[in-house]
Amino acid sequence: MEKELEENIKELQLLEQNLSNLLFQKQAFQLELNELSSAVSELDDSKGDVFKILGNVMIKSNKEKLKKELNEKKDIVDLRVKNIEKQDKMLQDRVEELRKVVLKGMK
């Protein structure tokens, strides 16, 4: 019984670390999503020429093509955020389940 409790505690610690990592990933993707939304908004408001940065070079670009690229990238990042949220929910459920088991085993 003692060994099983130790294994559950180790798994719980690992799951909590994974949750923390997912939170950092989610925050990074949400920041990227906000930047992309801001870029699309600025692009909508722009009058005249628009430019795209590729590496160390800025090139003139077609406004509609650039907007389409940004929106596609937004969709991809949004999907990643949703996937992380699903993983987070599954891990949270497992953590809660394990916490109950560990607490019960410690009594």
Buried (B, 14 or more C-beta within 10 A) or exposed (E): EEEEBEEBBEBBEEBBEBBEEBEEBBEBBBEBBEEBBEBBEEBEEEEEEBEBEEEEEEEEBEBEEBBEBBBEBBEBBBEBBEBBEEBBEEBEEBBEEBBEBBEEBEE
